[in-house]
Amino acid sequence: MAKRSIVVRDLKRQRMINSYRAKRNELKALGDYEGLAKLPRNSSPTRWKNRCIETNRPRGYMRQFGLSRISFREHASRGEIPGVTKSSW
């Protein structure tokens, strides 16, 4: 489980990204890169990190399911994810 402070920080970034989205797109359309540089760093979408819904783990994230590889494996083993089966050959 991720530290609570890290999760809260990531949520704060996500809110900031959403609040500056329109202004950022407007500055990009105008080509005003100096204006973009003056915006807060955390308003850039590339600073947001995908996290597992259950454990908030940032690594091994599977975008299609919104889970980390560990959580995905647990759910798949229990048969809770439709269409996913253990491979055997």
Gaussian input, Z-matrix of N, CA and C with variables (Angstrom, degrees):
# hf/3-21g

backbone

0 1
 N
 C     1     B1
 C     2     B2     1     A1
 N     3     B3     2     A2     1     D1
 C     4     B4     3     A3     2     D2
 C     5     B5     4     A4     3     D3
 N     6     B6     5     A5     4     D4
 C     7     B7     6     A6     5     D5
 C     8     B8     7     A7     6     D6
 N     9     B9     8     A8     7     D7
 C    10    B10     9     A9     8     D8
 C    11    B11    10    A10     9     D9
 N    12    B12    11    A11    10    D10
 C    13    B13    12    A12    11    D11
 C    14    B14    13    A13    12    D12
 N    15    B15    14    A14    13    D13
 C    16    B16    15    A15    14    D14
 C    17    B17    16    A16    15    D15
 N    18    B18    17    A17    16    D16
 C    19    B19    18    A18    17    D17
 C    20    B20    19    A19    18    D18
 N    21    B21    20    A20    19    D19
 C    22    B22    21    A21    20    D20
 C    23    B23    22    A22    21    D21
 N    24    B24    23    A23    22    D22
 C    25    B25    24    A24    23    D23
 C    26    B26    25    A25    24    D24
 N    27    B27    26    A26    25    D25
 C    28    B28    27    A27    26    D26
 C    29    B29    28    A28    27    D27
 N    30    B30    29    A29    28    D28
 C    31    B31    30    A30    29    D29
 C    32    B32    31    A31    30    D30
 N    33    B33    32    A32    31    D31
 C    34    B34    33    A33    32    D32
 C    35    B35    34    A34    33    D33
 N    36    B36    35    A35    34    D34
 C    37    B37    36    A36    35    D35
 C    38    B38    37    A37    36    D36
 N    39    B39    38    A38    37    D37
 C    40    B40    39    A39    38    D38
 C    41    B41    40    A40    39    D39
 N    42    B42    41    A41    40    D40
 C    43    B43    42    A42    41    D41
 C    44    B44    43    A43    42    D42
 N    45    B45    44    A44    43    D43
 C    46    B46    45    A45    44    D44
 C    47    B47    46    A46    45    D45
 N    48    B48    47    A47    46    D46
 C    49    B49    48    A48    47    D47
 C    50    B50    49    A49    48    D48
 N    51    B51    50    A50    49    D49
 C    52    B52    51    A51    50    D50
 C    53    B53    52    A52    51    D51
 N    54    B54    53    A53    52    D52
 C    55    B55    54    A54    53    D53
 C    56    B56    55    A55    54    D54
 N    57    B57    56    A56    55    D55
 C    58    B58    57    A57    56    D56
 C    59    B59    58    A58    57    D57
 N    60    B60    59    A59    58    D58
 C    61    B61    60    A60    59    D59
 C    62    B62    61    A61    60    D60
 N    63    B63    62    A62    61    D61
 C    64    B64    63    A63    62    D62
 C    65    B65    64    A64    63    D63
 N    66    B66    65    A65    64    D64
 C    67    B67    66    A66    65    D65
 C    68    B68    67    A67    66    D66
 N    69    B69    68    A68    67    D67
 C    70    B70    69    A69    68    D68
 C    71    B71    70    A70    69    D69
 N    72    B72    71    A71    70    D70
 C    73    B73    72    A72    71    D71
 C    74    B74    73    A73    72    D72
 N    75    B75    74    A74    73    D73
 C    76    B76    75    A75    74    D74
 C    77    B77    76    A76    75    D75
 N    78    B78    77    A77    76    D76
 C    79    B79    78    A78    77    D77
 C    80    B80    79    A79    78    D78
 N    81    B81    80    A80    79    D79
 C    82    B82    81    A81    80    D80
 C    83    B83    82    A82    81    D81
 N    84    B84    83    A83    82    D82
 C    85    B85    84    A84    83    D83
 C    86    B86    85    A85    84    D84
 N    87    B87    86    A86    85    D85
 C    88    B88    87    A87    86    D86
 C    89    B89    88    A88    87    D87
 N    90    B90    89    A89    88    D88
 C    91    B91    90    A90    89    D89
 C    92    B92    91    A91    90    D90
 N    93    B93    92    A92    91    D91
 C    94    B94    93    A93    92    D92
 C    95    B95    94    A94    93    D93
 N    96    B96    95    A95    94    D94
 C    97    B97    96    A96    95    D95
 C    98    B98    97    A97    96    D96
 N    99    B99    98    A98    97    D97
 C   100   B100    99    A99    98    D98
 C   101   B101   100   A100    99    D99
 N   102   B102   101   A101   100   D100
 C   103   B103   102   A102   101   D101
 C   104   B104   103   A103   102   D102
 N   105   B105   104   A104   103   D103
 C   106   B106   105   A105   104   D104
 C   107   B107   106   A106   105   D105
 N   108   B108   107   A107   106   D106
 C   109   B109   108   A108   107   D107
 C   110   B110   109   A109   108   D108
 N   111   B111   110   A110   109   D109
 C   112   B112   111   A111   110   D110
 C   113   B113   112   A112   111   D111
 N   114   B114   113   A113   112   D112
 C   115   B115   114   A114   113   D113
 C   116   B116   115   A115   114   D114
 N   117   B117   116   A116   115   D115
 C   118   B118   117   A117   116   D116
 C   119   B119   118   A118   117   D117
 N   120   B120   119   A119   118   D118
 C   121   B121   120   A120   119   D119
 C   122   B122   121   A121   120   D120
 N   123   B123   122   A122   121   D121
 C   124   B124   123   A123   122   D122
 C   125   B125   124   A124   123   D123
 N   126   B126   125   A125   124   D124
 C   127   B127   126   A126   125   D125
 C   128   B128   127   A127   126   D126
 N   129   B129   128   A128   127   D127
 C   130   B130   129   A129   128   D128
 C   131   B131   130   A130   129   D129
 N   132   B132   131   A131   130   D130
 C   133   B133   132   A132   131   D131
 C   134   B134   133   A133   132   D132
 N   135   B135   134   A134   133   D133
 C   136   B136   135   A135   134   D134
 C   137   B137   136   A136   135   D135
 N   138   B138   137   A137   136   D136
 C   139   B139   138   A138   137   D137
 C   140   B140   139   A139   138   D138
 N   141   B141   140   A140   139   D139
 C   142   B142   141   A141   140   D140
 C   143   B143   142   A142   141   D141
 N   144   B144   143   A143   142   D142
 C   145   B145   144   A144   143   D143
 C   146   B146   145   A145   144   D144
 N   147   B147   146   A146   145   D145
 C   148   B148   147   A147   146   D146
 C   149   B149   148   A148   147   D147
 N   150   B150   149   A149   148   D148
 C   151   B151   150   A150   149   D149
 C   152   B152   151   A151   150   D150
 N   153   B153   152   A152   151   D151
 C   154   B154   153   A153   152   D152
 C   155   B155   154   A154   153   D153
 N   156   B156   155   A155   154   D154
 C   157   B157   156   A156   155   D155
 C   158   B158   157   A157   156   D156
 N   159   B159   158   A158   157   D157
 C   160   B160   159   A159   158   D158
 C   161   B161   160   A160   159   D159
 N   162   B162   161   A161   160   D160
 C   163   B163   162   A162   161   D161
 C   164   B164   163   A163   162   D162
 N   165   B165   164   A164   163   D163
 C   166   B166   165   A165   164   D164
 C   167   B167   166   A166   165   D165
 N   168   B168   167   A167   166   D166
 C   169   B169   168   A168   167   D167
 C   170   B170   169   A169   168   D168
 N   171   B171   170   A170   169   D169
 C   172   B172   171   A171   170   D170
 C   173   B173   172   A172   171   D171
 N   174   B174   173   A173   172   D172
 C   175   B175   174   A174   173   D173
 C   176   B176   175   A175   174   D174
 N   177   B177   176   A176   175   D175
 C   178   B178   177   A177   176   D176
 C   179   B179   178   A178   177   D177
 N   180   B180   179   A179   178   D178
 C   181   B181   180   A180   179   D179
 C   182   B182   181   A181   180   D180
 N   183   B183   182   A182   181   D181
 C   184   B184   183   A183   182   D182
 C   185   B185   184   A184   183   D183
 N   186   B186   185   A185   184   D184
 C   187   B187   186   A186   185   D185
 C   188   B188   187   A187   186   D186
 N   189   B189   188   A188   187   D187
 C   190   B190   189   A189   188   D188
 C   191   B191   190   A190   189   D189
 N   192   B192   191   A191   190   D190
 C   193   B193   192   A192   191   D191
 C   194   B194   193   A193   192   D192
 N   195   B195   194   A194   193   D193
 C   196   B196   195   A195   194   D194
 C   197   B197   196   A196   195   D195
 N   198   B198   197   A197   196   D196
 C   199   B199   198   A198   197   D197
 C   200   B200   199   A199   198   D198
 N   201   B201   200   A200   199   D199
 C   202   B202   201   A201   200   D200
 C   203   B203   202   A202   201   D201
 N   204   B204   203   A203   202   D202
 C   205   B205   204   A204   203   D203
 C   206   B206   205   A205   204   D204
 N   207   B207   206   A206   205   D205
 C   208   B208   207   A207   206   D206
 C   209   B209   208   A208   207   D207
 N   210   B210   209   A209   208   D208
 C   211   B211   210   A210   209   D209
 C   212   B212   211   A211   210   D210
 N   213   B213   212   A212   211   D211
 C   214   B214   213   A213   212   D212
 C   215   B215   214   A214   213   D213
 N   216   B216   215   A215   214   D214
 C   217   B217   216   A216   215   D215
 C   218   B218   217   A217   216   D216
 N   219   B219   218   A218   217   D217
 C   220   B220   219   A219   218   D218
 C   221   B221   220   A220   219   D219
 N   222   B222   221   A221   220   D220
 C   223   B223   222   A222   221   D221
 C   224   B224   223   A223   222   D222
 N   225   B225   224   A224   223   D223
 C   226   B226   225   A225   224   D224
 C   227   B227   226   A226   225   D225
 N   228   B228   227   A227   226   D226
 C   229   B229   228   A228   227   D227
 C   230   B230   229   A229   228   D228
 N   231   B231   230   A230   229   D229
 C   232   B232   231   A231   230   D230
 C   233   B233   232   A232   231   D231
 N   234   B234   233   A233   232   D232
 C   235   B235   234   A234   233   D233
 C   236   B236   235   A235   234   D234
 N   237   B237   236   A236   235   D235
 C   238   B238   237   A237   236   D236
 C   239   B239   238   A238   237   D237
 N   240   B240   239   A239   238   D238
 C   241   B241   240   A240   239   D239
 C   242   B242   241   A241   240   D240
 N   243   B243   242   A242   241   D241
 C   244   B244   243   A243   242   D242
 C   245   B245   244   A244   243   D243
 N   246   B246   245   A245   244   D244
 C   247   B247   246   A246   245   D245
 C   248   B248   247   A247   246   D246
 N   249   B249   248   A248   247   D247
 C   250   B250   249   A249   248   D248
 C   251   B251   250   A250   249   D249
 N   252   B252   251   A251   250   D250
 C   253   B253   252   A252   251   D251
 C   254   B254   253   A253   252   D252
 N   255   B255   254   A254   253   D253
 C   256   B256   255   A255   254   D254
 C   257   B257   256   A256   255   D255
 N   258   B258   257   A257   256   D256
 C   259   B259   258   A258   257   D257
 C   260   B260   259   A259   258   D258
 N   261   B261   260   A260   259   D259
 C   262   B262   261   A261   260   D260
 C   263   B263   262   A262   261   D261
 N   264   B264   263   A263   262   D262
 C   265   B265   264   A264   263   D263
 C   266   B266   265   A265   264   D264

   B1=1.4483
   B2=1.5295
   B3=1.3196
   B4=1.4610
   B5=1.5244
   B6=1.3241
   B7=1.4596
   B8=1.5216
   B9=1.3063
   B10=1.4628
   B11=1.5316
   B12=1.3312
   B13=1.4650
   B14=1.5231
   B15=1.3351
   B16=1.4615
   B17=1.5262
   B18=1.3227
   B19=1.4651
   B20=1.5297
   B21=1.3289
   B22=1.4671
   B23=1.5239
   B24=1.3231
   B25=1.4657
   B26=1.5243
   B27=1.3339
   B28=1.4580
   B29=1.5302
   B30=1.3258
   B31=1.4700
   B32=1.5231
   B33=1.3255
   B34=1.4620
   B35=1.5315
   B36=1.3265
   B37=1.4642
   B38=1.5193
   B39=1.3187
   B40=1.4593
   B41=1.5359
   B42=1.3343
   B43=1.4602
   B44=1.5215
   B45=1.3247
   B46=1.4587
   B47=1.5240
   B48=1.3226
   B49=1.4619
   B50=1.5176
   B51=1.3389
   B52=1.4568
   B53=1.5213
   B54=1.3238
   B55=1.4637
   B56=1.5274
   B57=1.3405
   B58=1.4606
   B59=1.5309
   B60=1.3268
   B61=1.4607
   B62=1.5308
   B63=1.3294
   B64=1.4685
   B65=1.5264
   B66=1.3341
   B67=1.4655
   B68=1.5301
   B69=1.3189
   B70=1.4579
   B71=1.5290
   B72=1.3378
   B73=1.4679
   B74=1.5235
   B75=1.3270
   B76=1.4660
   B77=1.5335
   B78=1.3260
   B79=1.4659
   B80=1.5229
   B81=1.3112
   B82=1.4654
   B83=1.5210
   B84=1.3465
   B85=1.4656
   B86=1.5307
   B87=1.3254
   B88=1.4637
   B89=1.5289
   B90=1.3074
   B91=1.4625
   B92=1.5159
   B93=1.3162
   B94=1.4664
   B95=1.5286
   B96=1.3362
   B97=1.4545
   B98=1.5239
   B99=1.3209
   B100=1.4625
   B101=1.5266
   B102=1.3232
   B103=1.4580
   B104=1.5269
   B105=1.3217
   B106=1.4720
   B107=1.5231
   B108=1.3118
   B109=1.4591
   B110=1.5244
   B111=1.3270
   B112=1.4644
   B113=1.5273
   B114=1.3290
   B115=1.4642
   B116=1.5265
   B117=1.3226
   B118=1.4760
   B119=1.5272
   B120=1.3106
   B121=1.4660
   B122=1.5218
   B123=1.3170
   B124=1.4638
   B125=1.5230
   B126=1.3281
   B127=1.4577
   B128=1.5302
   B129=1.3321
   B130=1.4589
   B131=1.5290
   B132=1.3264
   B133=1.4769
   B134=1.5281
   B135=1.3271
   B136=1.4666
   B137=1.5160
   B138=1.3279
   B139=1.4660
   B140=1.5226
   B141=1.3311
   B142=1.4567
   B143=1.5210
   B144=1.3262
   B145=1.4624
   B146=1.5217
   B147=1.3369
   B148=1.4599
   B149=1.5137
   B150=1.3367
   B151=1.4582
   B152=1.5214
   B153=1.3296
   B154=1.4551
   B155=1.5299
   B156=1.3167
   B157=1.4600
   B158=1.5248
   B159=1.3203
   B160=1.4619
   B161=1.5211
   B162=1.3327
   B163=1.4574
   B164=1.5197
   B165=1.3200
   B166=1.4702
   B167=1.5214
   B168=1.3214
   B169=1.4592
   B170=1.5300
   B171=1.3535
   B172=1.4521
   B173=1.5335
   B174=1.3121
   B175=1.4611
   B176=1.5152
   B177=1.3225
   B178=1.4536
   B179=1.5156
   B180=1.3299
   B181=1.4658
   B182=1.5217
   B183=1.3314
   B184=1.4629
   B185=1.5227
   B186=1.3224
   B187=1.4586
   B188=1.5293
   B189=1.3081
   B190=1.4668
   B191=1.5343
   B192=1.3177
   B193=1.4579
   B194=1.5237
   B195=1.3252
   B196=1.4562
   B197=1.5186
   B198=1.3294
   B199=1.4655
   B200=1.5237
   B201=1.3343
   B202=1.4583
   B203=1.5237
   B204=1.3060
   B205=1.4711
   B206=1.5220
   B207=1.3260
   B208=1.4614
   B209=1.5247
   B210=1.3250
   B211=1.4675
   B212=1.5220
   B213=1.3450
   B214=1.4566
   B215=1.5251
   B216=1.3226
   B217=1.4628
   B218=1.5220
   B219=1.3329
   B220=1.4638
   B221=1.5265
   B222=1.3273
   B223=1.4695
   B224=1.5311
   B225=1.3271
   B226=1.4710
   B227=1.5277
   B228=1.3289
   B229=1.4676
   B230=1.5232
   B231=1.3364
   B232=1.4580
   B233=1.5241
   B234=1.3519
   B235=1.4599
   B236=1.5198
   B237=1.3235
   B238=1.4571
   B239=1.5264
   B240=1.3301
   B241=1.4640
   B242=1.5227
   B243=1.3385
   B244=1.4580
   B245=1.5365
   B246=1.3168
   B247=1.4624
   B248=1.5121
   B249=1.3164
   B250=1.4641
   B251=1.5248
   B252=1.3277
   B253=1.4644
   B254=1.5233
   B255=1.3040
   B256=1.4590
   B257=1.5178
   B258=1.3234
   B259=1.4664
   B260=1.5155
   B261=1.3144
   B262=1.4709
   B263=1.5188
   B264=1.3247
   B265=1.4532
   B266=1.4944
   A1=108.71
   A2=116.12
   A3=121.14
   A4=110.45
   A5=115.20
   A6=119.50
   A7=109.14
   A8=115.53
   A9=121.10
   A10=111.20
   A11=117.57
   A12=120.82
   A13=111.57
   A14=116.60
   A15=120.83
   A16=110.06
   A17=116.43
   A18=121.27
   A19=110.09
   A20=116.63
   A21=120.88
   A22=110.32
   A23=116.59
   A24=120.75
   A25=110.79
   A26=116.04
   A27=120.59
   A28=110.84
   A29=117.59
   A30=120.42
   A31=111.26
   A32=116.38
   A33=121.13
   A34=110.13
   A35=116.07
   A36=120.26
   A37=110.99
   A38=116.04
   A39=120.43
   A40=110.99
   A41=117.04
   A42=120.55
   A43=111.05
   A44=117.40
   A45=121.22
   A46=110.95
   A47=117.00
   A48=121.23
   A49=109.78
   A50=116.90
   A51=121.09
   A52=112.35
   A53=117.61
   A54=119.77
   A55=112.14
   A56=118.21
   A57=121.54
   A58=113.21
   A59=118.27
   A60=121.20
   A61=112.54
   A62=117.38
   A63=120.87
   A64=111.10
   A65=116.53
   A66=120.76
   A67=110.87
   A68=116.48
   A69=120.96
   A70=111.24
   A71=117.27
   A72=120.62
   A73=111.50
   A74=116.53
   A75=121.19
   A76=110.86
   A77=116.65
   A78=120.50
   A79=111.72
   A80=117.46
   A81=120.65
   A82=110.69
   A83=116.37
   A84=120.18
   A85=110.82
   A86=116.57
   A87=120.98
   A88=112.19
   A89=117.33
   A90=121.63
   A91=112.32
   A92=117.02
   A93=122.53
   A94=109.84
   A95=116.09
   A96=120.45
   A97=112.24
   A98=117.46
   A99=120.30
   A100=109.99
   A101=116.14
   A102=120.81
   A103=111.33
   A104=115.53
   A105=119.89
   A106=110.76
   A107=116.47
   A108=120.55
   A109=111.61
   A110=117.20
   A111=121.08
   A112=112.76
   A113=116.68
   A114=119.70
   A115=109.17
   A116=117.54
   A117=119.51
   A118=111.72
   A119=115.90
   A120=119.82
   A121=111.78
   A122=116.65
   A123=119.69
   A124=113.11
   A125=118.16
   A126=119.77
   A127=111.33
   A128=116.60
   A129=120.92
   A130=110.09
   A131=118.15
   A132=120.76
   A133=113.85
   A134=118.01
   A135=119.38
   A136=112.24
   A137=118.19
   A138=120.62
   A139=112.62
   A140=117.14
   A141=120.67
   A142=108.98
   A143=116.66
   A144=122.18
   A145=110.13
   A146=117.01
   A147=120.61
   A148=109.22
   A149=116.13
   A150=120.67
   A151=110.33
   A152=115.85
   A153=122.98
   A154=109.11
   A155=117.10
   A156=122.25
   A157=111.11
   A158=117.17
   A159=121.52
   A160=113.63
   A161=116.59
   A162=120.42
   A163=113.74
   A164=118.02
   A165=124.10
   A166=112.41
   A167=116.39
   A168=121.18
   A169=108.84
   A170=118.38
   A171=120.29
   A172=113.91
   A173=117.05
   A174=119.27
   A175=110.93
   A176=115.56
   A177=120.84
   A178=112.01
   A179=117.18
   A180=122.65
   A181=109.74
   A182=116.51
   A183=121.71
   A184=107.72
   A185=115.58
   A186=121.95
   A187=112.49
   A188=117.45
   A189=121.78
   A190=112.07
   A191=116.77
   A192=120.56
   A193=113.28
   A194=118.12
   A195=121.63
   A196=113.03
   A197=116.07
   A198=121.43
   A199=110.36
   A200=115.62
   A201=119.73
   A202=107.81
   A203=115.82
   A204=120.34
   A205=111.49
   A206=117.24
   A207=121.00
   A208=110.53
   A209=116.74
   A210=121.02
   A211=110.80
   A212=115.60
   A213=120.03
   A214=110.61
   A215=116.72
   A216=120.92
   A217=111.48
   A218=116.59
   A219=120.05
   A220=111.27
   A221=116.74
   A222=120.87
   A223=111.21
   A224=116.44
   A225=120.02
   A226=110.58
   A227=117.61
   A228=120.89
   A229=111.29
   A230=116.28
   A231=120.76
   A232=112.36
   A233=117.25
   A234=121.25
   A235=113.09
   A236=117.29
   A237=121.32
   A238=113.40
   A239=117.00
   A240=120.84
   A241=107.68
   A242=118.13
   A243=120.44
   A244=112.36
   A245=115.38
   A246=121.27
   A247=114.73
   A248=117.84
   A249=120.57
   A250=108.19
   A251=115.50
   A252=120.48
   A253=109.03
   A254=115.28
   A255=120.67
   A256=108.26
   A257=115.35
   A258=118.56
   A259=109.96
   A260=115.08
   A261=120.87
   A262=108.00
   A263=116.26
   A264=119.57
   A265=110.45
   D1=133.91
   D2=-179.84
   D3=-73.03
   D4=154.12
   D5=177.68
   D6=-62.98
   D7=142.90
   D8=-177.57
   D9=-60.03
   D10=-36.60
   D11=-178.70
   D12=-64.84
   D13=-36.10
   D14=179.52
   D15=-67.86
   D16=-41.80
   D17=-179.68
   D18=-64.77
   D19=-43.25
   D20=179.57
   D21=-64.81
   D22=-39.70
   D23=178.29
   D24=-61.57
   D25=-40.94
   D26=179.84
   D27=-66.91
   D28=-38.68
   D29=176.71
   D30=-65.00
   D31=-37.44
   D32=177.36
   D33=-63.14
   D34=-42.03
   D35=176.78
   D36=-60.78
   D37=-43.26
   D38=-178.08
   D39=-62.29
   D40=-41.55
   D41=177.23
   D42=-64.50
   D43=-40.19
   D44=-179.83
   D45=-66.80
   D46=-38.86
   D47=177.63
   D48=-60.16
   D49=-45.05
   D50=-179.84
   D51=-66.16
   D52=-36.46
   D53=-177.44
   D54=-73.49
   D55=-30.51
   D56=-178.80
   D57=-97.83
   D58=2.90
   D59=-174.99
   D60=-58.00
   D61=-48.08
   D62=-177.25
   D63=-64.31
   D64=-45.37
   D65=-179.56
   D66=-63.82
   D67=-40.93
   D68=179.40
   D69=-63.16
   D70=-43.82
   D71=178.59
   D72=-64.90
   D73=-37.41
   D74=178.77
   D75=-64.63
   D76=-44.90
   D77=179.00
   D78=-66.13
   D79=-35.93
   D80=177.69
   D81=-65.92
   D82=-40.54
   D83=-179.72
   D84=-64.44
   D85=-36.20
   D86=178.85
   D87=-78.46
   D88=-18.11
   D89=-177.63
   D90=79.03
   D91=22.47
   D92=-178.97
   D93=-87.21
   D94=84.48
   D95=-176.47
   D96=-76.73
   D97=-23.47
   D98=174.77
   D99=-68.50
   D100=-39.87
   D101=177.03
   D102=-65.18
   D103=-38.35
   D104=177.18
   D105=-63.97
   D106=-37.99
   D107=-179.00
   D108=-67.53
   D109=-24.47
   D110=-179.29
   D111=-82.23
   D112=-14.01
   D113=177.21
   D114=-69.46
   D115=156.98
   D116=177.65
   D117=-61.03
   D118=145.10
   D119=-178.81
   D120=-61.71
   D121=-38.37
   D122=-177.47
   D123=-72.85
   D124=-1.66
   D125=176.77
   D126=-87.29
   D127=-3.68
   D128=177.83
   D129=-80.70
   D130=130.08
   D131=-178.17
   D132=-62.39
   D133=-22.93
   D134=-178.53
   D135=-72.69
   D136=-13.53
   D137=179.92
   D138=-85.68
   D139=-9.63
   D140=179.07
   D141=-80.70
   D142=137.37
   D143=-176.02
   D144=-112.11
   D145=129.98
   D146=174.45
   D147=-68.29
   D148=137.05
   D149=-179.39
   D150=-133.99
   D151=152.19
   D152=176.93
   D153=-62.43
   D154=140.08
   D155=-179.47
   D156=-65.01
   D157=-38.99
   D158=-175.35
   D159=-84.46
   D160=-51.11
   D161=-171.03
   D162=-103.50
   D163=-9.84
   D164=-175.86
   D165=62.20
   D166=23.92
   D167=178.80
   D168=-73.59
   D169=129.33
   D170=-177.41
   D171=-84.70
   D172=-21.62
   D173=-176.62
   D174=-98.53
   D175=152.62
   D176=178.58
   D177=67.56
   D178=33.54
   D179=-177.18
   D180=-81.31
   D181=131.51
   D182=177.21
   D183=-106.68
   D184=107.68
   D185=-172.28
   D186=-60.07
   D187=-38.80
   D188=-176.96
   D189=-61.04
   D190=-31.37
   D191=-176.71
   D192=-110.36
   D193=-16.16
   D194=-178.80
   D195=73.90
   D196=21.38
   D197=-177.41
   D198=-125.16
   D199=158.82
   D200=172.01
   D201=-78.74
   D202=166.65
   D203=-177.58
   D204=-61.36
   D205=-33.09
   D206=-178.20
   D207=-71.22
   D208=-47.91
   D209=178.28
   D210=-63.71
   D211=-39.27
   D212=178.98
   D213=-60.31
   D214=-44.64
   D215=-178.65
   D216=-63.59
   D217=-40.80
   D218=178.76
   D219=-62.64
   D220=-46.34
   D221=-179.79
   D222=-66.71
   D223=-39.97
   D224=-179.57
   D225=-66.49
   D226=-37.57
   D227=179.93
   D228=-66.31
   D229=-33.42
   D230=178.22
   D231=-82.10
   D232=-7.47
   D233=179.45
   D234=78.06
   D235=26.17
   D236=-176.87
   D237=-90.08
   D238=-8.71
   D239=178.97
   D240=-107.70
   D241=114.05
   D242=-177.60
   D243=-64.52
   D244=137.48
   D245=177.12
   D246=84.53
   D247=-1.72
   D248=-179.37
   D249=-107.78
   D250=123.25
   D251=178.18
   D252=-129.40
   D253=155.86
   D254=177.04
   D255=-71.17
   D256=132.75
   D257=-178.20
   D258=-80.48
   D259=146.50
   D260=174.03
   D261=-150.45
   D262=143.32
   D263=179.29
   D264=-147.54

